[in-house]
Each structure stands twice: as structure tokens, then as C-alpha cells.
């Protein structure tokens, strides 16, 4: 047909199609469409087509993807251009025609294989002619697709929104980190499909469950390869290599293109499969969100017990063989139906099995005291919980949404009782297997210990802590109190020993005693490493026949607040002013201050400014002027680095309106 009929050109109408398929932010030049939804192409012929009408009755389109396209496995399809197409399969029909052009509507199946496709035209069995390439993605807007989402606001949040928030800190001090998923950056789609192409079972790419598993496993393997262990962190942090924690695409690009710039373990949450996969999944059309579990049991091998070991000084001094409690843990959830599972399993799914939240929020921690004679003593660790809070970014807003109820059974429910019974059985079995027979928790000589602390400690500042001892018996007690403070990384690994003390006191009968003290950063043996937390542990012992009492709190270290001010609404192509200020609440001068500002649709490329030093008790003020170019809700991100800290960020959102809509 190419010689006989003479095709002048084929217009894939990328701008129009991509607009209708919610892919315009990826590209307006490449055709990128979503399955189960029609798209249009326009064929232009060199000569009038009426002379070739008999041949045109045998016109067909061919689509193919993968290295070895095959009709048998669904990676190749041949279908006629007809008004009677099969709506459940590939189909095409002529929408408009004139003497020298056709507009053809092509509909893809809602369960088609995703990926890069070639589109060919064939007439009367002759050699097909290549018309061009297009990319096919999952489609949460089409009911027949396994990733269909009913709510438009959720589709916009979990597929189209590039401006994310990741929560970190502790359950008592949840901190937010602005995050750029960047799923519409120029190379994000090719990076995502390139990562998927490491799997050669292309025929399985029609199934979002399979695709998500492949991506999760691949990114987990990349993370394991590229994250350096904790002992290597400090030297790298003291040098100039600082990993910027702004978005997923630079990390993904770095990993896949092997730029040999590793990510360090204390910041691994930003580069774990969660952050990258949230980007890759959204890019491919699978709704995804990042969730954070505060106090999460990891590495339990499916069990519900975790061991922790502490010295008689109240300091954690060893890692158990059955997992570890992370201060927080980030995971990716993706939305899809699960037809292979019983009813009720559709909806949000944890991406990577080893990062499962379900077991991590119900485990029990057995806290052991390592005595000087080498024996282990079980403490009354009833106050050490996991799964205290599970949070994610709210739909269409910057608020934090608590989704704990999705993973933990209601208190007092039958299901919760069953979990607790299982924990107790595992606990008893562990004690039998290890031949450790601790005294009963129901002691005849009770002592109760409670700990009150603030949820956060200002960087370089002070905090007040209270230890509350309750003696409910009619006899006074001689109590040995050990208090210790350690710096911990988010994944439960000890970073440094900071402070410890021991007290001996007499506790009168039927008495509640509160011991309050002020603890200053200047009391620490060294400064806590950046990105670490404080773990305050108190252990009280009052006799050889009773369990040591145990209480613990994880405390976030809060850096100075970076304040960003900007109007809530701005006009496209008109100058917009933003002001940034920071008050130095530290005892030392903040030197080598560099502020970076960035924002897609607001600033063409990142700007960096070196500013003057900020003395203690002083405030730094600065202003920036830029011109918004993109209509809609945009985010300005401001980041500050100095000699005292790195990666201090804050953000402000602004709605940019077209000039004719501006007031």
C-alpha cells in the first residue's frame, strides 16, 4: 500500500491524545496513552484514495511490543479498521475521512500489556508499513482496568500529583518532608520502563500485581546494592558528599545509570524502594502512596516477637536475632484489584513483602537486661509498643492522614485478642527453647515505673524529663535507677552513646515519687549524628526476686524552623515574591549558609544563594522574585544547608491562575 497508495504522513496527534489520557505532563510530542481508552491518529495520503477503495476494505492495523512479539501471548495484535470492532480487544474505526486523509480511532483492551509499542498498517496481506511508536500505560480512569479508582480526587492525588509529603520522626513528633515524585520528568517514563524491562516476561505486564512485584523486587535489590552501611557514614558526612533528599527521579537515575554515588544508611528511607517505586508506579499509571509506620518491627521472619538487650546502665548493647524495632519505616502502597484472592483483598496493597506493615504493627518486644555475670533477665517491657501510628498524605491537601485503623484491629476486638494470644504463645515457646525461665510478671513485690518527656529536643537545646516511681506496697524499697541516652538511627541501629547516670534512692511505702531533671545537649559526650534520634531509657531494680522495671521514649531532634511566606494565589507570567527567614536558636553561629529554591512551574531551574552567617539569637531574612509559568497548584520548596545541619527544608503552595482569570 505504501507504494500503491502513497502515505504522505501519519499524525499521532500526541498533544490532543495525551491531554485526554492525562499524560500531557509527561510529553506533548510522544504519544502516551492509557489502556481501555480510545486515541486518534490521522493518516495523510499522497493521492486521493477513491481509486483504491477495493484494497481499502482489507486494511488492518498491527500493534506489537517486546523483543519477540507474539499473538499467542498478547504482545502482538492484528485488527481491521472497521466500525464493528471488538470492544474487549484491539479495535479501530474511521472517525472522519476526506479524499486524502483518514482520522482513525484506536481502542486498546483494558487488560492489554503495557509498554512501548510499534503501530503498523497492512493492506491486503502486503508487508506492513511502520506508522510510528506509542507508549501504553495502566488506566485508573477506566472501570475495566484492574487499577481503576472511583474517586477523581484520589486519581489526581495518587497518580498525577508530583508534590508528595513523606512523614518521619516519632509518633509523638511527626515531621513532614516535602518530596518530589517527579513521575512526569522527561526521562522518568523511560527509566521506569527500563527498570521493568529487566524482567523478560513481557506477556505478564498486563497484570499490575505482577508489574508491582517486579518493580518492588528490582528496586529493593538496587537499594541493597547502593546503600552503604552505618559505619561508613560519618566520614562521608564530614566531607562534601551530601545526598540531597528532594525527589525520587535523581536517585532512580543515579542507580540505573550507575553514577557510583551511594546513598548512606542513615538516609536510606529517602532512597528505599518506597520513594522510587511511588514514582515508578504513578508514572506507569498504578495509583501509589507512601505510608509511614511509627515504631515498626522489622526482620521478624513472620513472627510477632522482637528481642532487645540492654546493659545494667540502661544502654542498648546488642541486637537480637529476631528483628529490630525501627523508629519509623516508610513503605509504598499501590491500588489494584486482586482477582486471584478471596473477596475483600482489593484496594491498597503493600508493595514489597519484606516491608509488610501488618506484622510490623502487632509484634511484641521482649526487653532483656544483660547482667554483669552474663545472665539475661527479662524486664517488664509491657510499655514498649510497635505500630503506634501509620500516616500518609491526605488527598488534595497537605494534611497528615492517620490510617492506622487499616492495619491494626480495634482495641478490645476479638481479632486483637487473637493476635495477643498468638504473641503470648510465641513468647512462651521462645522462653522454653532458650531455656530461660524468667520470674512471673505477676510479682508479689511490685514497683511501677513511668517516664515523661517532651516529644522533641531542639538541636543543641535542653529538655526536662520526669521519672515517676510508684511503690504500692506497705514496705519501703531500695531502688537502683539507671538512666541512659543514646543516639539512634531511624532503623533502630545505635549511632552513639551520649549520656548516662545511676541513682540509688529509698522509696517509702505507698508512695509516688517524681524525679525531674533538666538534660542539656551540652551534657552529652558528643553531638548526636545528623538524622539521628535520642533514645532515653530508664531501668529500675529494687530486689533480686523481682523484674527490673523498664521505660523508654524516642525523642526527635528538631532543627531551627525555616519560615516561607508567599501569597496563596499568583498570576501566570507575573513576578511573584517569596520571603524566607530563619531564627538561630542554637548556641553557635550558623556559618556557610546556602539557601536553594526550586519549584516546578515556578522556577525554570534550581537557584542557590550563599548568605551571611547567623549569630545566636539573630534572624536571617531574605527575599526571592520569580515568575510562575504553569497554571494550577504549584509548590515552592526552600532548602538550607549550613555548618550546623544539612537538608533543612520547608515549602509553600500557591495557586497560579491564567491572566484572564486573575482578579
C-alpha positions in Angstrom: 0.0 0.0 0.0 2.9 2.3 0.7 3.9 2.3 -3.0 0.5 1.9 -4.5 -1.4 4.3 -2.3 1.4 6.5 -1.0 1.2 7.5 2.6 2.4 11.0 3.0 2.4 11.1 6.8 0.8 9.8 10.0 0.0 12.3 12.7 -0.3 10.6 16.1 -1.9 13.8 17.5 0.1 13.5 20.6 -0.9 16.8 22.2 -4.6 16.1 21.9 -4.5 12.4 22.8 -2.2 13.0 25.8 -4.5 15.7 27.1 -7.4 13.2 27.0 -5.3 10.4 28.6 -3.9 12.5 31.4 -0.3 12.2 30.1 0.3 15.7 28.8 2.6 16.5 31.7 4.9 13.6 30.5 5.1 14.8 26.9 3.2 16.6 24.2 5.3 15.2 21.4 5.4 11.5 22.2 2.1 9.6 22.1 1.5 8.2 25.6 -2.0 6.7 26.2 -3.8 4.6 28.8 -5.3 1.3 28.0 -9.1 0.8 27.6 -9.5 4.3 26.2 -9.6 5.3 22.5 -7.0 7.5 20.9 -6.9 9.0 17.4 -4.4 9.1 14.6 -4.6 10.8 11.2 -3.3 9.3 8.0 -2.5 11.6 5.1 -2.3 10.1 1.6 -0.3 11.4 -1.3 -3.2 10.9 -3.7 -7.0 10.7 -3.5 -8.0 7.3 -2.0 -11.2 6.7 -4.0 -9.2 4.8 -6.7 -8.1 2.3 -4.1 -11.4 1.5 -2.4 -11.3 -2.3 -3.1 -7.9 -2.5 -1.4 -9.0 -0.3 1.5 -11.6 -2.9 2.5 -8.7 -5.1 3.6 -6.9 -2.5 5.7 -5.6 -3.6 9.2 -3.5 -2.2 12.0 -0.8 -4.2 13.8 0.4 -3.4 17.3 3.4 -5.1 18.9 5.6 -4.8 21.9 8.5 -6.6 23.4 11.6 -8.2 21.8 9.6 -11.1 20.3 6.0 -10.0 19.7 3.5 -12.9 19.6 -0.2 -13.1 19.1 -0.2 -16.1 21.4 1.0 -14.2 24.5 -0.8 -11.0 23.8 2.2 -8.9 22.8 1.0 -8.6 19.1 -2.4 -7.9 17.7 -3.7 -7.5 14.1 -7.2 -6.0 13.8 -9.2 -4.4 10.9 -10.2 -0.8 10.6 -13.9 -1.4 11.0 -16.9 0.1 12.7 -17.6 -3.3 14.2 -14.6 -3.7 16.4 -14.4 -5.9 19.4 -14.5 -3.6 22.4 -12.8 -6.1 24.6 -9.9 -6.4 22.2 -7.9 -4.1 20.0 -10.2 -2.3 17.6 -10.1 0.6 15.1 -12.6 2.6 13.1 -12.6 5.6 10.8 -14.0 8.6 12.5 -13.5 11.2 9.7 -12.4 10.9 6.1 -11.9 13.1 3.0 -10.2 12.4 -0.3 -6.7 12.4 1.1 -6.9 11.7 4.8 -8.5 9.5 7.4 -8.9 10.0 11.2 -8.8 6.6 12.8 -9.9 5.9 16.4 -7.9 3.1 18.0 -9.2 1.4 21.2 -6.9 -0.7 23.3 -8.1 -3.5 25.7 -8.4 -2.5 29.3 -6.1 -5.5 30.2 -3.5 -5.0 27.4 0.2 -5.4 28.1 1.7 -2.0 29.0 5.0 -0.8 27.4 6.4 0.7 24.3 4.5 -0.3 21.1 5.0 -0.1 17.4 2.0 0.6 15.2 1.9 -0.7 11.7 -0.5 -0.5 8.7 -1.2 -3.5 6.5 -3.2 -3.7 3.3 -4.3 -7.0 1.5 -1.6 -9.1 3.2 1.3 -7.0 1.9 4.3 -6.1 4.0 3.2 -3.9 6.9 4.3 -0.3 7.0 5.5 1.2 10.3 3.4 4.3 11.2 5.2 5.1 14.5 5.6 4.2 18.1 3.4 4.9 21.2 3.5 4.0 24.9 0.6 2.3 26.7 0.1 2.7 30.4 -2.3 1.4 33.1 -5.6 3.4 33.3 -7.2 4.2 36.7 -9.9 6.2 34.9 -11.4 3.2 33.1 -13.6 0.8 35.1 -12.4 -2.3 33.3 -8.8 -1.7 34.3 -7.5 -3.5 37.4 -6.1 -0.3 38.8 -9.4 1.6 38.4 -10.1 4.2 41.1 -13.6 5.5 41.5 -12.8 8.9 43.1 -11.4 11.6 40.8 -9.7 13.4 43.7 -7.9 10.2 44.6 -6.8 9.7 41.0 -5.3 13.2 40.9 -3.5 12.7 44.2 -2.2 9.1 43.7 -1.4 9.2 40.0 -1.0 12.8 38.9 0.4 14.7 41.9 4.1 15.1 41.8 4.3 17.0 45.1 4.3 14.5 47.9 4.9 14.5 51.6 6.8 11.8 53.5 6.3 11.6 57.3 9.2 10.8 59.6 10.1 11.5 63.2 8.2 9.7 66.0 4.6 9.0 66.8 4.8 11.9 69.4 6.5 14.3 67.0 5.6 13.6 63.4 7.6 15.6 61.0 7.0 16.1 57.3 9.5 16.1 54.5 8.4 17.5 51.1 9.1 15.1 48.4 9.1 15.3 44.6 7.9 12.1 43.0 8.8 13.6 39.6 6.8 11.0 37.6 6.4 13.4 34.7 10.1 14.4 34.4 11.5 14.0 30.9 13.2 10.6 31.5 11.0 9.2 34.3 8.9 7.1 31.9 11.9 5.6 30.1 13.6 5.0 33.4 10.5 3.2 34.7 10.0 1.0 31.7 13.8 0.4 31.5 13.6 -0.9 35.1 10.6 -3.1 34.2 12.4 -4.4 31.1 14.9 -6.2 33.3 12.0 -8.7 33.5 11.6 -10.6 30.3 8.1 -12.0 30.9 6.6 -9.1 28.9 3.3 -11.0 28.4 2.8 -10.6 32.2 2.9 -6.9 32.0 -0.8 -6.7 31.6 -1.2 -7.6 35.3 -0.5 -4.7 37.7 0.1 -7.2 40.6 2.9 -8.8 38.6 4.4 -5.4 37.5 4.3 -4.1 41.1 6.1 -7.2 42.4 8.8 -7.0 39.7 9.4 -3.3 40.3 9.4 -3.7 44.1 12.0 -6.6 43.9 14.2 -4.7 41.4 14.2 -1.5 43.4 14.9 -3.4 46.6 17.8 -5.1 45.0 19.1 -1.7 43.8 18.8 -0.3 47.3 20.7 -3.1 48.8 23.5 -2.6 46.3 23.7 1.1 46.7 23.2 1.8 50.4 26.4 2.0 52.4 26.3 0.5 56.0 26.3 2.8 59.0 30.0 2.7 60.0 30.9 4.4 56.7 28.5 7.3 57.2 30.4 9.7 59.4 33.5 10.2 57.2 31.2 10.8 54.2 29.1 13.3 56.1 32.1 15.2 57.2 33.1 15.6 53.6 31.4 17.3 50.7 29.3 14.4 49.5 25.8 15.2 50.7 22.8 13.4 49.3 20.0 15.8 48.5 16.7 14.5 49.7 14.4 16.2 47.2 12.9 13.5 45.0 12.9 10.0 43.6 13.9 10.5 40.0 17.5 11.7 40.7 18.0 8.7 42.9 16.5 6.3 40.4 18.6 7.9 37.6 21.7 7.6 39.8 21.1 3.9 40.5 20.1 2.8 37.0 22.9 4.7 35.2 25.5 3.6 37.8 26.9 7.0 38.6 28.6 5.4 41.6 27.1 7.9 44.2 25.9 5.7 47.0 23.2 6.6 49.5 24.1 6.4 53.2 22.2 4.2 55.6 21.1 7.0 57.9 19.2 8.5 55.0 18.1 5.2 53.3 14.5 6.0 53.9 14.6 8.5 51.1 16.1 6.1 48.6 14.5 2.9 49.7 12.3 1.2 47.2 9.3 3.1 48.7 10.3 6.6 47.4 11.4 5.4 44.0 8.6 3.0 43.4 6.0 5.6 44.3 7.4 7.4 41.3 7.6 4.4 39.0 4.1 3.1 39.9 2.5 6.5 39.4 4.5 7.0 36.2 3.1 3.7 34.8 -0.4 4.5 35.9 -0.7 2.5 39.1 -2.1 4.6 42.0 0.5 4.7 44.7 1.2 6.4 48.1 3.9 6.5 50.7 2.9 5.4 54.2 5.0 5.7 57.4 4.7 3.4 60.4 6.0 4.8 63.6 7.7 2.1 65.7 7.8 -0.8 63.3 9.1 -4.3 63.9 11.3 -5.5 61.0 13.1 -8.7 60.3 11.0 -10.9 62.5 10.7 -13.6 59.9 7.0 -13.6 60.1 7.0 -13.9 63.9 5.5 -11.5 66.4 8.4 -11.2 68.8 11.5 -8.9 68.8 14.4 -9.1 71.3 16.3 -6.1 72.6 19.2 -6.2 75.0 20.2 -3.5 77.5 23.1 -3.2 79.9 22.6 -2.6 83.6 23.4 1.1 82.8 20.2 1.3 80.7 22.0 1.4 77.3 21.1 -0.8 74.4 24.2 -3.0 73.8 23.2 -5.7 71.3 20.9 -6.6 68.5 18.5 -9.6 68.9 18.4 -12.4 66.4 14.7 -11.9 65.8 14.4 -8.5 64.2 14.7 -4.9 65.3 12.3 -2.1 66.1 12.6 0.8 63.7 11.7 4.3 64.9 9.8 4.8 61.7 9.6 2.9 58.5 8.3 4.0 55.1 6.5 1.8 52.6 4.7 2.1 49.3 1.1 1.1 48.9 -0.4 0.6 45.4 -4.1 0.3 44.5 -5.4 -2.6 42.4 -7.9 -5.4 42.3 -6.8 -8.9 43.4 -9.0 -11.4 41.4 -6.8 -14.3 42.5 -7.5 -13.7 46.2 -10.7 -14.1 48.2 -13.1 -11.2 48.3 -12.0 -8.3 50.4 -8.4 -8.1 49.3 -8.9 -5.5 46.6 -7.6 -2.0 47.3 -4.4 -0.8 48.8 -1.5 -3.3 48.8 1.9 -3.1 50.4 4.4 -3.2 47.6 7.3 -5.2 48.9 6.5 -8.2 51.1 9.6 -7.9 53.4 8.4 -4.4 54.3 5.0 -5.5 55.3 3.2 -3.3 57.8 0.8 -5.9 59.0 3.2 -8.0 61.1 5.3 -4.9 62.0 2.5 -3.2 63.9 1.4 -6.1 66.1 4.7 -7.5 67.3 5.7 -7.5 71.0 9.2 -6.6 72.2 11.0 -8.6 74.8 13.5 -6.4 76.6 16.3 -8.2 78.3 18.8 -6.9 80.9 22.3 -8.2 80.4 23.7 -8.7 83.9 27.4 -8.5 84.8 27.6 -12.2 85.4 26.5 -12.9 81.8 22.9 -13.9 82.6 19.9 -12.5 80.9 16.9 -11.1 82.9 13.6 -10.3 81.3 12.3 -6.9 82.2 8.6 -5.9 82.5 8.6 -4.4 79.0 4.8 -4.1 78.8 5.1 -0.4 77.9 7.2 -0.9 74.7 4.8 -1.0 71.8 5.0 -1.0 68.0 2.6 0.3 65.4 1.8 3.5 67.3 0.7 5.4 64.3 0.5 4.9 60.5 0.3 8.0 58.4 0.1 9.2 54.8 -0.5 12.4 52.9 -4.2 13.4 52.7 -6.0 13.5 49.4 -5.9 17.0 47.8 -4.3 18.7 50.8 -1.1 18.8 52.8 -2.6 17.4 56.0 -1.4 14.2 57.6 -4.0 11.3 57.4 -3.9 8.6 60.1 -4.7 5.2 58.5 -3.7 3.1 61.5 -7.2 1.5 61.5 -6.4 -0.1 58.1 -3.7 -2.2 59.7 -4.5 -2.6 63.4 -7.6 -4.3 64.9 -9.7 -2.1 67.2 -8.8 -2.2 70.8 -10.7 -4.8 72.7 -11.9 -6.5 69.5 -11.9 -10.3 69.0 -9.2 -10.0 66.3 -6.9 -8.1 68.6 -7.4 -10.7 71.3 -6.4 -13.4 68.9 -3.2 -11.5 67.9 -2.3 -11.1 71.6 -2.9 -14.8 72.2 -0.6 -15.6 69.4 2.1 -13.3 70.8 1.8 -15.0 74.2 2.2 -18.4 72.7 5.3 -17.3 70.7 6.7 -15.8 73.9 6.3 -18.9 76.0 7.8 -21.1 73.2 10.8 -18.8 72.9 11.4 -19.0 76.7 11.2 -22.8 76.5 13.5 -23.0 73.5 16.1 -20.7 75.0 15.9 -22.4 78.4 15.3 -19.1 80.0 12.7 -19.1 82.8 12.1 -15.6 84.0 10.1 -14.8 87.1 6.4 -14.2 86.7 5.3 -10.8 85.7 2.8 -11.1 88.5 5.3 -10.2 91.2 4.4 -10.1 94.9 6.7 -7.1 95.4 5.6 -4.7 92.7 7.2 -1.4 91.6 5.9 0.7 88.7 8.0 3.0 86.5 6.8 5.7 84.2 8.6 8.2 82.0 7.5 11.7 80.9 9.5 13.5 78.3 8.8 16.1 75.6 8.3 14.7 72.1 11.3 16.6 70.7 14.5 18.3 71.7 15.7 21.5 70.0 19.0 21.0 68.3 21.6 22.0 70.8 18.9 22.7 73.4 17.6 21.5 76.7 14.7 19.3 77.8 13.1 18.3 81.1 12.4 14.7 81.9 10.5 13.1 84.7 10.9 9.6 86.1 7.8 8.5 88.1 8.2 5.6 90.6 5.2 4.1 92.3 5.6 1.8 95.3 2.1 0.4 96.0 3.3 -1.9 98.8 3.5 -1.4 102.6 7.2 -1.7 102.7 9.9 0.8 101.6 12.2 -0.1 98.8 15.8 0.5 98.0 15.8 1.3 94.2 18.7 1.4 91.8 17.9 3.7 88.9 19.8 3.7 85.6 19.1 6.4 83.0 20.8 6.4 79.6 20.6 8.4 76.4 21.8 7.1 73.1 21.6 8.5 69.5 19.7 6.1 67.3 19.2 6.0 63.5 15.7 5.6 62.2 16.2 1.9 61.6 16.9 1.1 65.2 20.7 1.0 65.0 22.7 2.6 67.8 24.6 5.6 66.5 26.4 6.8 69.6 26.3 6.7 73.4 25.5 10.2 74.7 24.9 10.3 78.4 24.2 8.0 81.4 23.7 8.2 85.1 22.8 6.0 88.0 21.0 6.8 91.2 20.3 5.0 94.4 17.2 6.0 96.4 14.9 4.9 99.1 11.2 4.7 98.1 8.8 4.9 101.1 5.8 2.6 101.3 2.7 3.6 99.4 4.5 6.4 97.7 4.5 8.0 94.3 7.8 9.8 93.7 8.6 12.1 90.7 12.2 12.8 89.9 12.5 15.7 87.5 15.8 16.8 85.9 16.9 19.0 83.1 19.1 17.4 80.4 21.1 19.7 78.1 22.8 18.8 74.8 26.0 20.2 76.4 25.8 17.3 78.9 26.2 14.8 76.0 29.6 13.1 75.5 29.4 14.1 71.8 26.9 15.7 69.4 24.3 13.3 68.0 25.0 12.4 64.4 22.8 14.2 61.9 19.5 12.4 61.1 19.5 10.6 64.4 17.1 10.4 67.3 17.5 10.3 71.0 16.5 7.1 72.8 16.0 7.8 76.5 15.9 4.6 78.6 15.2 4.2 82.3 15.7 0.9 84.2 14.8 0.5 87.9 15.8 -2.5 90.1 14.7 -3.0 93.7 15.3 -6.6 94.6 16.8 -9.8 93.3 13.4 -11.5 93.2 11.6 -9.0 91.0 11.8 -8.0 87.4 13.6 -4.8 86.6 11.2 -2.1 85.6 11.8 -0.6 82.1 10.6 2.5 80.4 11.7 4.2 77.2 11.0 7.1 74.9 12.3 8.0 71.4 12.8 11.8 71.0 13.1 13.7 67.8 15.8 16.3 67.4 14.3 19.4 66.0 16.3 21.8 63.9 15.5 25.6 63.6 12.4 26.4 61.7 12.7 27.7 58.1 9.8 30.0 57.5 8.5 30.6 54.0 5.9 33.2 53.2 4.2 33.8 49.8 0.7 34.8 48.6 -1.8 31.9 48.2 -2.6 33.0 44.7 -0.5 34.4 41.8 -0.9 35.3 38.2 0.8 33.3 35.4 3.8 35.2 33.9 3.7 37.9 36.5 6.5 38.4 39.1 5.9 36.6 42.5 7.8 37.4 45.7 8.6 34.9 48.4 10.3 35.7 51.7 12.4 33.2 53.8 13.5 33.7 57.3 15.2 31.5 60.0 15.8 32.3 63.7 19.1 30.9 65.1 18.0 29.2 68.3 21.4 27.4 68.6 24.2 28.4 70.9 26.6 28.6 68.0 26.8 30.8 64.8 25.3 29.2 61.7 28.1 29.6 59.0 28.4 28.8 55.3 24.7 29.3 54.9 23.3 28.3 51.4 19.7 28.6 50.5 18.3 26.8 47.5 14.9 27.4 46.0 13.1 25.2 43.4 9.6 24.6 42.2 8.3 23.0 39.0 6.2 25.6 37.1 7.5 28.4 39.3 11.3 28.5 38.6 13.0 27.3 35.5 15.9 25.7 37.3 17.1 25.5 40.9 18.6 28.7 42.3 21.3 28.7 45.0 22.3 31.7 47.1 25.2 32.0 49.6 24.1 34.1 52.6 25.8 35.7 55.6 26.3 33.9 58.9 23.6 34.0 61.5 24.6 34.6 65.1 22.8 33.0 68.0 19.6 34.8 68.8 19.5 36.5 65.4 17.2 36.1 62.5 18.1 35.8 58.8 15.7 37.4 56.3 15.9 37.2 52.5 13.5 37.5 49.6 13.3 36.0 46.1 11.5 37.1 43.0 10.4 34.6 40.2 7.8 34.3 37.5 5.3 31.4 37.5 4.8 29.8 34.1 2.4 26.9 34.8 -1.3 27.3 35.9 -2.5 25.2 38.8 -1.4 24.4 42.4 2.3 24.6 42.5 4.8 24.2 45.3 7.9 26.3 46.1 10.5 24.3 48.1 13.2 26.1 50.0 16.2 24.2 51.4 19.0 25.5 53.6 22.4 24.0 54.4 25.0 25.3 56.8 27.8 24.1 59.0 25.4 23.0 61.7 23.0 21.0 59.6 22.0 19.9 56.1 18.8 19.5 54.1 16.6 21.8 56.3 13.5 22.2 54.1 10.2 23.9 54.1 7.6 24.6 51.4 4.7 26.8 50.4 1.9 26.1 47.9 0.5 28.7 45.6 -2.4 28.5 43.1 -1.3 30.0 39.8 -4.2 31.4 37.6 -4.3 32.3 34.0 -4.1 36.1 33.3 -7.7 36.3 32.2 -8.9 34.7 35.4 -6.8 36.8 37.7 -8.6 39.3 39.8 
